[in-house]
Amino acid sequence: MRKKILGIIPSRLGSIRLPAKALLQINNYPLIIHVYKRAKLSKMLDDVVICCDDNKILKEAKKYGAKAFLTSKHHLNGTERICEGYKILRKKYDLIVDIQGDEPFISPYHIDSVIKFHLKNLDADIILPTLKIGSINNTNIVKVVTNSKSEVLYLSRANIPYEFKKLNKFIKKHLSIISFKPEALIKFAKSKQTELEKIEDIELLRALEIGMKIKSLPLKGDSFSIDIAEDYNKAKLKIKTDKFFKLYK
């Protein structure tokens, strides 16, 4: 029997580093709609919805025919927000895929790869893909360290592993597609913030600290999140040659 998969895109208006970034225009589409349109190109997702914290985002989503609904303004992070969204839907799904709403160049192929990997690795509570990039000292980029079994050991805004004895040409960058088992998502949202999560401001550290198993798979590409004005300017140029943009409906 085919598994039923939900894609949820969390979005909030009160972004600090780049105010109201969800509504920023990139080639005549708001950022959040780029994410939605690309998620809809996935072959594996049965449903795609936006869960947001403000009527301005909701109104824009409805304008483009996107499924969307309001969630609380008081969530600490996107994972808590998608858990509320999952509960609101009141439907049974085998996997819930968090497609973060600030990454307008997310690949539908990557979404499908993550889902297929999770269906083959159901011993994992969470699947977190990574992209290999050159070593870069950027605290907006979350770096991932894994073991030989593809299990995530730690995530950090610092460059890890630290180059103490050997130079590290590449790092593993957190890619903004996260697949959850429903019970894992609920457990995460019920748990309080953990100390490492507070220190690094990386929500998946909570999952590691409460003993969840996170597995990772390497993917190839050049997707990036819109965190600061420099990212936004880069996106406005990149969209001109983007292969998925012409497939929007």
N, C-alpha and C positions, 0 to 999 in steps of 0.2 A: 504493500500500500504506500502510495506516494506521501512523503512528509509534507506538512503544511508549514510554510515559512512566512514570517511577518518581517517587513522592513519598517523601522521607525526612525524618523529624522527629528532629533530634538533641536529646538531653536529658542533663543531668548533675545529680547530686545536690548537688555542692559549690558551689552558687552563693554568692558572697561577700556581695553587697549585701542579698540576701534569702534566707537559708538554706533549702535544700530546697524552693525555690519550685515545682518541677515537681509536687510532691504537695499543694500548697495547695488547699483545697477552695473551689470557686466554685459555689454552688447545687448542692451534693451531687456534683459531679464534680471530680476532680483537674484542675489546670491543663493538664497534658499530654494528658489525655483530651479536653478541649475542643478542643485543636488537632487531635487525631486525628479526632474526629467531624466536624469542619468540613472537613478535607481529604478525608474519605470522601464528602462531598457534591459534590466536584468531578466534572465530566463528562469531563474530559480525562485524569485519572490512571488508569493501569491497575492500579497497586499502591500501597499506602501502608504504610509500616513505621516503627516507632520504633526508633532505635538509642540505647541508653543506657549509662551507665557503672556502674550500681549495681543490685543485685538488688531493692532496694526499689521502684525505678521499674518494673523488669521484672515483678515480681509484681503491681503495680497495673495495669499494661497488660494482662496476661493475664486479670486479674479482669474487665475490661471487654471481653474478646474481641479486643483489638488485637494485630496482628502486631508482635512486638518481639524484639530480641535484644541481647545484651551486646556492648559494644565496649571497647576499652582505656580505662583511667582517665587515660592520659598524653597525650592529644591536647591541642594548644594551643588549639583552637577547634572550632566545630561543623562547619566545612567539612572538616577532617581526619577528624572522626568519621563524617560521611556517606560519605566516600570509603572508609573501612574497611567500612561497611555495604554499600555498592555491591559491593565485592569479595567479601564474604561471600555475597551472594545468588547470585553466579555466573550471572547472567542478562544477556542483551543488551537494553539500552535505548537509545533514540535521544536522550533527554534525561533528566537527573536534576534534580529540583526539591527544593531545600532549603527546608523549611517550618519556620522556627525555633520551637522548642518553648516559648517564653515569651510567645507572642502569642495569647491565647485568643479574640480576636475577629477572627481572620483570616477573610477572605471567600472562600468557594469560587469566587465569580465572579472575584475577583482572581487566584486561582490559574490559572483557565482563561484569563484575559486574558494573563497572562505567558507561558503555554505557546503560545498562538496567535501572540503577537508573536514569540517565539523561532523558531517554525517558519517564519515569514515573513522572519526576519533571521538566517539561519544563518551569515552572515559573522561574527557575534558569538560569542565564546566563552562569554560570560555575559550574562544579562539581569537587571537590577536595577530593579524598579519604584520609584516615589516617590509620596508624597502631598504635596500643597501645604498647608502650614500657616502660621499667622502666625509672624513672627519671634520666636524664643524662645531665651533663653540657658540651655539645659539640656544638659549634657555627656553625659547618658544617651541623647540623641537624635543619631543620626548624620545629618549633612547632606550633600547631594550637589550637585555642580556639573557641568553637562553643556554640550556645545557644540551648534551648530545642526544637527548630524547625529545628535543624541540619544546621543552617545557620552559616557561618564562621564570627566570630566577629573580629579576629585579627590573624596575623601570626608573629612569632618572632624567632630570633636566640637565644634569652634568654629563660630560663625556665619559661614558663607561663602555668597556673596561678602561681603567686609568693606564696611561702609557708610562709605566714606571721603568720597565726594562726593555720594552720593545715598542716600536712605533706601530700604530694601528691605522692603516690606510682607509678603512671603512668602518662605519657604525651602522647599527640596525635602527632605523627610524620607525616609530609607532605609526602605523597607517590607520586612518580614521574609519575603519569598518570593524565592528566587534560583534561576534556571534555569541549569544547566551543560550544556555538551556533555560527554559522558563523558571524552573525552581531555583536556579543559580541567580537569576535576575532578582527574584523576590527576596532571596536570602540577603543579597547585597543591599537592597534598598531598606531592609529592616535593620541592618547593622548600623551602628554609630560610626562616625568618622574615626579613623585610626590615626595613630601618631605620625607614621610615615606619610600618610595621605595629606595630613595637615602641613607637614614640613615641605614636601615637594609640590603639593597641589596637583597630584596625579591620582585620579579617582580609582584606577585599577590597583593601586597599592593596597587599597582596602581589601580587595578580593584576595590578594596574596596574604595579607596579614591575618585574615580569618580562615585561611587554610584551603582556599579554592585552587583547583588545578587549572592553570592557563597554559594552553599550547599555542605555538606560533608556526606560521609558515612564511617562507620568503616569497615575495612577489617582485616583479620588475615594473618600473614606471617612474613618473616624475610628478605625481600628484602632491599638492601642498595645501595647507590650510591658510585661510586669510586671517591673520592675527594683528597685523599692523599695516599702516598706509603703504609701505613698500611692497607688501604682499598683494595688496589691492591693485596697485599700478602694474605689477608683474602679470596679474590675472587678466587685466584689460588688453594686454598685448598677446598673451598666450591664447586667448579664446579665438583669435583671428585664424589660427591654424589648427584648432582643435577638431579631431575627427568625429567626435560624438555630437558636437553642436548641431550639425546639419541633420541629425537623426531625430531631433526633438519634434514632438507632435503637439 
